[in-house]
Amino acid sequence: MKAKNDFQHTLLMILVCILPIFIFFVLMSNGVTISPIFFFLFIAICFIAMYYMMGASHGRPVSDNEESDKEALHHQNQIEEQKITVPNYLYGIFQTDKAYKAEGDLVYEGRLLIDSESAYKRLNEELRNSGSKALLQEDDAGRNFIIVTSGIPKTTSESKQKTWINALLFILTLLTTTWAGAAQVGINLLKEPVKFSAGLSYSIPLLLILGVHELGHYFAARKHVIKVTLPYFIPVPFALGTFGAFIQMKSIAKNRKSLFDVGIAGPLAGLVIAIPALIIGIQSSTIIPLTGQSAMQSGADVGSSILFALIAKLTLGQELLAGHTLLLSPLAFAGWLGLLVTGLNLVPVGQLDGGHVAHALFGGKNAHTIGVVAMFALLLLGLFVWSGLLTWAIIIFFLAGIKSAPPLNDISKLDNKRTALGLIAFIILFLILIPLPHSFYQSLGIYCPYI
């Protein structure tokens, strides 16, 4: 029965995620004009329904009923057989139904008697002098676990970070992105190194966007006393000049709030730079007649993005006419690339920012299901919309995985403000990455600035 319910739960979630988008595609592809107000309202309802369906019941203690009492009595014999004594400090905090050892750790299965934040604090105060640490976890069935382990040090590495490596990678990435920026305007810096400044209008804003994104993670982690490295930039001597940047977390998030804050801080910080860069850059971009050749320049072939279209229309107004497109300036291309990087990081998969946010919002089981759906959606977009997303989907699969790392207290809850911010973040993801037919743009009274 449990397996059947899990299957129905997963199927319902997939329908809530995919079916509305599919219906809109079918309707608009057949020329049905849909009011933007109804469109955004419907999407908002879908996100809210998804939250209440998957997240509202997650993390609540198991109700104290007759069945749970019988199960507690049944497991009491197993506790005695394994001769694992329930420590006194658990009384009043946790009702233990079963106790056992797993990979050298003591595991107590049952249910919390108090809120998870208070339980986590009290348990670790009790264990402070023993060298052990208590983890609060929850399985797919909603059962609570306390894991007492000595295998989690305060930080995974006590060695000092070699900041010269970060500085070297930054300088190399500045060189490769400057070369890529100059190449966009037809300058080969290997032949004309004196024109080095031609690529700076692309490299500087791009590195600023990437840097601010990672520093958002950095300062949020420091606020929650999570040890992290400075940003590592990834230089690439071709194409865009970089594969982005990342920071390395050297300790585990304490609870879902800290996991959420660290995950959401980077994308929001990056957008603060990316959107103004795009607005300013669009003003210096060139509006040209739409041809097969022009559609292949400066990112114009990446597929429709409603956020980009709205920004372009608000910036250019009536200058953006049907039958024309934008040849993005280096600054605008850097801003657009910042949007793309933000969108990709918000994909709710594994160790990506969106994966952390999804785990904090919906819990490990639901986040895993969402990650599977998101990966398939990204693969479909790569196969049928823009082949570049297929490359990113493969990179994400191998580097980010599907599952996110749980915090030490994975039974904790988010407040309403964080919940609302998380849903807004996924709406931003939708606006950046999901392509829509041109009939939608026509209903907005704007012409999609790129194919």
Secondary structure as a PSIPRED ss2 file (coil, helix, strand):
# PSIPRED VFORMAT (PSIPRED V4.0)

   1 M C   1.000  0.000  0.000
   2 K H   0.000  1.000  0.000
   3 A H   0.000  1.000  0.000
   4 K H   0.000  1.000  0.000
   5 N H   0.000  1.000  0.000
   6 D H   0.000  1.000  0.000
   7 F H   0.000  1.000  0.000
   8 Q H   0.000  1.000  0.000
   9 H H   0.000  1.000  0.000
  10 T H   0.000  1.000  0.000
  11 L H   0.000  1.000  0.000
  12 L H   0.000  1.000  0.000
  13 M H   0.000  1.000  0.000
  14 I H   0.000  1.000  0.000
  15 L H   0.000  1.000  0.000
  16 V H   0.000  1.000  0.000
  17 C H   0.000  1.000  0.000
  18 I H   0.000  1.000  0.000
  19 L H   0.000  1.000  0.000
  20 P H   0.000  1.000  0.000
  21 I H   0.000  1.000  0.000
  22 F H   0.000  1.000  0.000
  23 I H   0.000  1.000  0.000
  24 F H   0.000  1.000  0.000
  25 F H   0.000  1.000  0.000
  26 V H   0.000  1.000  0.000
  27 L H   0.000  1.000  0.000
  28 M H   0.000  1.000  0.000
  29 S H   0.000  1.000  0.000
  30 N C   1.000  0.000  0.000
  31 G C   1.000  0.000  0.000
  32 V C   1.000  0.000  0.000
  33 T C   1.000  0.000  0.000
  34 I C   1.000  0.000  0.000
  35 S C   1.000  0.000  0.000
  36 P H   0.000  1.000  0.000
  37 I H   0.000  1.000  0.000
  38 F H   0.000  1.000  0.000
  39 F H   0.000  1.000  0.000
  40 F H   0.000  1.000  0.000
  41 L H   0.000  1.000  0.000
  42 F H   0.000  1.000  0.000
  43 I H   0.000  1.000  0.000
  44 A H   0.000  1.000  0.000
  45 I H   0.000  1.000  0.000
  46 C H   0.000  1.000  0.000
  47 F H   0.000  1.000  0.000
  48 I H   0.000  1.000  0.000
  49 A H   0.000  1.000  0.000
  50 M H   0.000  1.000  0.000
  51 Y H   0.000  1.000  0.000
  52 Y H   0.000  1.000  0.000
  53 M H   0.000  1.000  0.000
  54 M H   0.000  1.000  0.000
  55 G C   1.000  0.000  0.000
  56 A C   1.000  0.000  0.000
  57 S C   1.000  0.000  0.000
  58 H C   1.000  0.000  0.000
  59 G C   1.000  0.000  0.000
  60 R C   1.000  0.000  0.000
  61 P C   1.000  0.000  0.000
  62 V C   1.000  0.000  0.000
  63 S C   1.000  0.000  0.000
  64 D C   1.000  0.000  0.000
  65 N C   1.000  0.000  0.000
  66 E H   0.000  1.000  0.000
  67 E H   0.000  1.000  0.000
  68 S H   0.000  1.000  0.000
  69 D H   0.000  1.000  0.000
  70 K H   0.000  1.000  0.000
  71 E H   0.000  1.000  0.000
  72 A H   0.000  1.000  0.000
  73 L H   0.000  1.000  0.000
  74 H H   0.000  1.000  0.000
  75 H H   0.000  1.000  0.000
  76 Q H   0.000  1.000  0.000
  77 N H   0.000  1.000  0.000
  78 Q H   0.000  1.000  0.000
  79 I H   0.000  1.000  0.000
  80 E H   0.000  1.000  0.000
  81 E H   0.000  1.000  0.000
  82 Q H   0.000  1.000  0.000
  83 K C   1.000  0.000  0.000
  84 I C   1.000  0.000  0.000
  85 T C   1.000  0.000  0.000
  86 V C   1.000  0.000  0.000
  87 P C   1.000  0.000  0.000
  88 N H   0.000  1.000  0.000
  89 Y H   0.000  1.000  0.000
  90 L H   0.000  1.000  0.000
  91 Y C   1.000  0.000  0.000
  92 G C   1.000  0.000  0.000
  93 I C   1.000  0.000  0.000
  94 F E   0.000  0.000  1.000
  95 Q E   0.000  0.000  1.000
  96 T E   0.000  0.000  1.000
  97 D E   0.000  0.000  1.000
  98 K E   0.000  0.000  1.000
  99 A E   0.000  0.000  1.000
 100 Y E   0.000  0.000  1.000
 101 K E   0.000  0.000  1.000
 102 A E   0.000  0.000  1.000
 103 E C   1.000  0.000  0.000
 104 G C   1.000  0.000  0.000
 105 D E   0.000  0.000  1.000
 106 L E   0.000  0.000  1.000
 107 V E   0.000  0.000  1.000
 108 Y E   0.000  0.000  1.000
 109 E E   0.000  0.000  1.000
 110 G E   0.000  0.000  1.000
 111 R E   0.000  0.000  1.000
 112 L E   0.000  0.000  1.000
 113 L C   1.000  0.000  0.000
 114 I C   1.000  0.000  0.000
 115 D C   1.000  0.000  0.000
 116 S H   0.000  1.000  0.000
 117 E H   0.000  1.000  0.000
 118 S H   0.000  1.000  0.000
 119 A H   0.000  1.000  0.000
 120 Y H   0.000  1.000  0.000
 121 K H   0.000  1.000  0.000
 122 R H   0.000  1.000  0.000
 123 L H   0.000  1.000  0.000
 124 N H   0.000  1.000  0.000
 125 E H   0.000  1.000  0.000
 126 E H   0.000  1.000  0.000
 127 L C   1.000  0.000  0.000
 128 R H   0.000  1.000  0.000
 129 N H   0.000  1.000  0.000
 130 S H   0.000  1.000  0.000
 131 G C   1.000  0.000  0.000
 132 S C   1.000  0.000  0.000
 133 K E   0.000  0.000  1.000
 134 A E   0.000  0.000  1.000
 135 L E   0.000  0.000  1.000
 136 L E   0.000  0.000  1.000
 137 Q E   0.000  0.000  1.000
 138 E E   0.000  0.000  1.000
 139 D C   1.000  0.000  0.000
 140 D C   1.000  0.000  0.000
 141 A C   1.000  0.000  0.000
 142 G C   1.000  0.000  0.000
 143 R C   1.000  0.000  0.000
 144 N E   0.000  0.000  1.000
 145 F E   0.000  0.000  1.000
 146 I E   0.000  0.000  1.000
 147 I E   0.000  0.000  1.000
 148 V E   0.000  0.000  1.000
 149 T E   0.000  0.000  1.000
 150 S C   1.000  0.000  0.000
 151 G C   1.000  0.000  0.000
 152 I C   1.000  0.000  0.000
 153 P C   1.000  0.000  0.000
 154 K C   1.000  0.000  0.000
 155 T C   1.000  0.000  0.000
 156 T C   1.000  0.000  0.000
 157 S C   1.000  0.000  0.000
 158 E C   1.000  0.000  0.000
 159 S C   1.000  0.000  0.000
 160 K C   1.000  0.000  0.000
 161 Q C   1.000  0.000  0.000
 162 K C   1.000  0.000  0.000
 163 T H   0.000  1.000  0.000
 164 W H   0.000  1.000  0.000
 165 I H   0.000  1.000  0.000
 166 N H   0.000  1.000  0.000
 167 A H   0.000  1.000  0.000
 168 L H   0.000  1.000  0.000
 169 L H   0.000  1.000  0.000
 170 F H   0.000  1.000  0.000
 171 I H   0.000  1.000  0.000
 172 L H   0.000  1.000  0.000
 173 T H   0.000  1.000  0.000
 174 L H   0.000  1.000  0.000
 175 L H   0.000  1.000  0.000
 176 T H   0.000  1.000  0.000
 177 T H   0.000  1.000  0.000
 178 T H   0.000  1.000  0.000
 179 W H   0.000  1.000  0.000
 180 A H   0.000  1.000  0.000
 181 G H   0.000  1.000  0.000
 182 A H   0.000  1.000  0.000
 183 A H   0.000  1.000  0.000
 184 Q H   0.000  1.000  0.000
 185 V C   1.000  0.000  0.000
 186 G C   1.000  0.000  0.000
 187 I C   1.000  0.000  0.000
 188 N C   1.000  0.000  0.000
 189 L C   1.000  0.000  0.000
 190 L C   1.000  0.000  0.000
 191 K C   1.000  0.000  0.000
 192 E C   1.000  0.000  0.000
 193 P H   0.000  1.000  0.000
 194 V H   0.000  1.000  0.000
 195 K H   0.000  1.000  0.000
 196 F H   0.000  1.000  0.000
 197 S H   0.000  1.000  0.000
 198 A H   0.000  1.000  0.000
 199 G H   0.000  1.000  0.000
 200 L H   0.000  1.000  0.000
 201 S H   0.000  1.000  0.000
 202 Y H   0.000  1.000  0.000
 203 S H   0.000  1.000  0.000
 204 I H   0.000  1.000  0.000
 205 P H   0.000  1.000  0.000
 206 L H   0.000  1.000  0.000
 207 L H   0.000  1.000  0.000
 208 L H   0.000  1.000  0.000
 209 I H   0.000  1.000  0.000
 210 L H   0.000  1.000  0.000
 211 G H   0.000  1.000  0.000
 212 V H   0.000  1.000  0.000
 213 H H   0.000  1.000  0.000
 214 E H   0.000  1.000  0.000
 215 L H   0.000  1.000  0.000
 216 G H   0.000  1.000  0.000
 217 H H   0.000  1.000  0.000
 218 Y H   0.000  1.000  0.000
 219 F H   0.000  1.000  0.000
 220 A H   0.000  1.000  0.000
 221 A H   0.000  1.000  0.000
 222 R H   0.000  1.000  0.000
 223 K H   0.000  1.000  0.000
 224 H C   1.000  0.000  0.000
 225 V C   1.000  0.000  0.000
 226 I C   1.000  0.000  0.000
 227 K C   1.000  0.000  0.000
 228 V E   0.000  0.000  1.000
 229 T C   1.000  0.000  0.000
 230 L C   1.000  0.000  0.000
 231 P C   1.000  0.000  0.000
 232 Y E   0.000  0.000  1.000
 233 F E   0.000  0.000  1.000
 234 I E   0.000  0.000  1.000
 235 P E   0.000  0.000  1.000
 236 V C   1.000  0.000  0.000
 237 P C   1.000  0.000  0.000
 238 F C   1.000  0.000  0.000
 239 A C   1.000  0.000  0.000
 240 L C   1.000  0.000  0.000
 241 G C   1.000  0.000  0.000
 242 T E   0.000  0.000  1.000
 243 F E   0.000  0.000  1.000
 244 G E   0.000  0.000  1.000
 245 A E   0.000  0.000  1.000
 246 F E   0.000  0.000  1.000
 247 I C   1.000  0.000  0.000
 248 Q C   1.000  0.000  0.000
 249 M E   0.000  0.000  1.000
 250 K C   1.000  0.000  0.000
 251 S C   1.000  0.000  0.000
 252 I C   1.000  0.000  0.000
 253 A C   1.000  0.000  0.000
 254 K C   1.000  0.000  0.000
 255 N E   0.000  0.000  1.000
 256 R H   0.000  1.000  0.000
 257 K H   0.000  1.000  0.000
 258 S H   0.000  1.000  0.000
 259 L H   0.000  1.000  0.000
 260 F H   0.000  1.000  0.000
 261 D H   0.000  1.000  0.000
 262 V H   0.000  1.000  0.000
 263 G H   0.000  1.000  0.000
 264 I H   0.000  1.000  0.000
 265 A H   0.000  1.000  0.000
 266 G H   0.000  1.000  0.000
 267 P H   0.000  1.000  0.000
 268 L H   0.000  1.000  0.000
 269 A H   0.000  1.000  0.000
 270 G H   0.000  1.000  0.000
 271 L H   0.000  1.000  0.000
 272 V H   0.000  1.000  0.000
 273 I H   0.000  1.000  0.000
 274 A H   0.000  1.000  0.000
 275 I H   0.000  1.000  0.000
 276 P H   0.000  1.000  0.000
 277 A H   0.000  1.000  0.000
 278 L H   0.000  1.000  0.000
 279 I H   0.000  1.000  0.000
 280 I H   0.000  1.000  0.000
 281 G H   0.000  1.000  0.000
 282 I H   0.000  1.000  0.000
 283 Q H   0.000  1.000  0.000
 284 S C   1.000  0.000  0.000
 285 S C   1.000  0.000  0.000
 286 T E   0.000  0.000  1.000
 287 I E   0.000  0.000  1.000
 288 I E   0.000  0.000  1.000
 289 P E   0.000  0.000  1.000
 290 L C   1.000  0.000  0.000
 291 T C   1.000  0.000  0.000
 292 G C   1.000  0.000  0.000
 293 Q C   1.000  0.000  0.000
 294 S H   0.000  1.000  0.000
 295 A H   0.000  1.000  0.000
 296 M H   0.000  1.000  0.000
 297 Q C   1.000  0.000  0.000
 298 S C   1.000  0.000  0.000
 299 G C   1.000  0.000  0.000
 300 A C   1.000  0.000  0.000
 301 D C   1.000  0.000  0.000
 302 V C   1.000  0.000  0.000
 303 G C   1.000  0.000  0.000
 304 S C   1.000  0.000  0.000
 305 S C   1.000  0.000  0.000
 306 I H   0.000  1.000  0.000
 307 L H   0.000  1.000  0.000
 308 F H   0.000  1.000  0.000
 309 A H   0.000  1.000  0.000
 310 L H   0.000  1.000  0.000
 311 I H   0.000  1.000  0.000
 312 A H   0.000  1.000  0.000
 313 K H   0.000  1.000  0.000
 314 L H   0.000  1.000  0.000
 315 T H   0.000  1.000  0.000
 316 L H   0.000  1.000  0.000
 317 G H   0.000  1.000  0.000
 318 Q H   0.000  1.000  0.000
 319 E H   0.000  1.000  0.000
 320 L C   1.000  0.000  0.000
 321 L C   1.000  0.000  0.000
 322 A C   1.000  0.000  0.000
 323 G C   1.000  0.000  0.000
 324 H E   0.000  0.000  1.000
 325 T E   0.000  0.000  1.000
 326 L E   0.000  0.000  1.000
 327 L E   0.000  0.000  1.000
 328 L C   1.000  0.000  0.000
 329 S C   1.000  0.000  0.000
 330 P H   0.000  1.000  0.000
 331 L H   0.000  1.000  0.000
 332 A H   0.000  1.000  0.000
 333 F H   0.000  1.000  0.000
 334 A H   0.000  1.000  0.000
 335 G H   0.000  1.000  0.000
 336 W H   0.000  1.000  0.000
 337 L H   0.000  1.000  0.000
 338 G H   0.000  1.000  0.000
 339 L H   0.000  1.000  0.000
 340 L H   0.000  1.000  0.000
 341 V H   0.000  1.000  0.000
 342 T H   0.000  1.000  0.000
 343 G H   0.000  1.000  0.000
 344 L H   0.000  1.000  0.000
 345 N H   0.000  1.000  0.000
 346 L C   1.000  0.000  0.000
 347 V C   1.000  0.000  0.000
 348 P C   1.000  0.000  0.000
 349 V C   1.000  0.000  0.000
 350 G C   1.000  0.000  0.000
 351 Q C   1.000  0.000  0.000
 352 L C   1.000  0.000  0.000
 353 D H   0.000  1.000  0.000
 354 G H   0.000  1.000  0.000
 355 G H   0.000  1.000  0.000
 356 H H   0.000  1.000  0.000
 357 V H   0.000  1.000  0.000
 358 A H   0.000  1.000  0.000
 359 H H   0.000  1.000  0.000
 360 A H   0.000  1.000  0.000
 361 L H   0.000  1.000  0.000
 362 F H   0.000  1.000  0.000
 363 G C   1.000  0.000  0.000
 364 G H   0.000  1.000  0.000
 365 K H   0.000  1.000  0.000
 366 N H   0.000  1.000  0.000
 367 A H   0.000  1.000  0.000
 368 H H   0.000  1.000  0.000
 369 T H   0.000  1.000  0.000
 370 I H   0.000  1.000  0.000
 371 G H   0.000  1.000  0.000
 372 V H   0.000  1.000  0.000
 373 V H   0.000  1.000  0.000
 374 A H   0.000  1.000  0.000
 375 M H   0.000  1.000  0.000
 376 F H   0.000  1.000  0.000
 377 A H   0.000  1.000  0.000
 378 L H   0.000  1.000  0.000
 379 L H   0.000  1.000  0.000
 380 L H   0.000  1.000  0.000
 381 L H   0.000  1.000  0.000
 382 G H   0.000  1.000  0.000
 383 L H   0.000  1.000  0.000
 384 F H   0.000  1.000  0.000
 385 V C   1.000  0.000  0.000
 386 W C   1.000  0.000  0.000
 387 S H   0.000  1.000  0.000
 388 G H   0.000  1.000  0.000
 389 L H   0.000  1.000  0.000
 390 L H   0.000  1.000  0.000
 391 T H   0.000  1.000  0.000
 392 W H   0.000  1.000  0.000
 393 A H   0.000  1.000  0.000
 394 I H   0.000  1.000  0.000
 395 I H   0.000  1.000  0.000
 396 I H   0.000  1.000  0.000
 397 F H   0.000  1.000  0.000
 398 F H   0.000  1.000  0.000
 399 L H   0.000  1.000  0.000
 400 A H   0.000  1.000  0.000
 401 G C   1.000  0.000  0.000
 402 I C   1.000  0.000  0.000
 403 K C   1.000  0.000  0.000
 404 S C   1.000  0.000  0.000
 405 A C   1.000  0.000  0.000
 406 P C   1.000  0.000  0.000
 407 P C   1.000  0.000  0.000
 408 L C   1.000  0.000  0.000
 409 N E   0.000  0.000  1.000
 410 D C   1.000  0.000  0.000
 411 I C   1.000  0.000  0.000
 412 S C   1.000  0.000  0.000
 413 K C   1.000  0.000  0.000
 414 L C   1.000  0.000  0.000
 415 D C   1.000  0.000  0.000
 416 N H   0.000  1.000  0.000
 417 K H   0.000  1.000  0.000
 418 R H   0.000  1.000  0.000
 419 T H   0.000  1.000  0.000
 420 A H   0.000  1.000  0.000
 421 L H   0.000  1.000  0.000
 422 G H   0.000  1.000  0.000
 423 L H   0.000  1.000  0.000
 424 I H   0.000  1.000  0.000
 425 A H   0.000  1.000  0.000
 426 F H   0.000  1.000  0.000
 427 I H   0.000  1.000  0.000
 428 I H   0.000  1.000  0.000
 429 L H   0.000  1.000  0.000
 430 F H   0.000  1.000  0.000
 431 L H   0.000  1.000  0.000
 432 I H   0.000  1.000  0.000
 433 L H   0.000  1.000  0.000
 434 I C   1.000  0.000  0.000
 435 P C   1.000  0.000  0.000
 436 L C   1.000  0.000  0.000
 437 P C   1.000  0.000  0.000
 438 H H   0.000  1.000  0.000
 439 S H   0.000  1.000  0.000
 440 F H   0.000  1.000  0.000
 441 Y H   0.000  1.000  0.000
 442 Q H   0.000  1.000  0.000
 443 S H   0.000  1.000  0.000
 444 L H   0.000  1.000  0.000
 445 G C   1.000  0.000  0.000
 446 I C   1.000  0.000  0.000
 447 Y C   1.000  0.000  0.000
 448 C C   1.000  0.000  0.000
 449 P C   1.000  0.000  0.000
 450 Y C   1.000  0.000  0.000
 451 I C   1.000  0.000  0.000
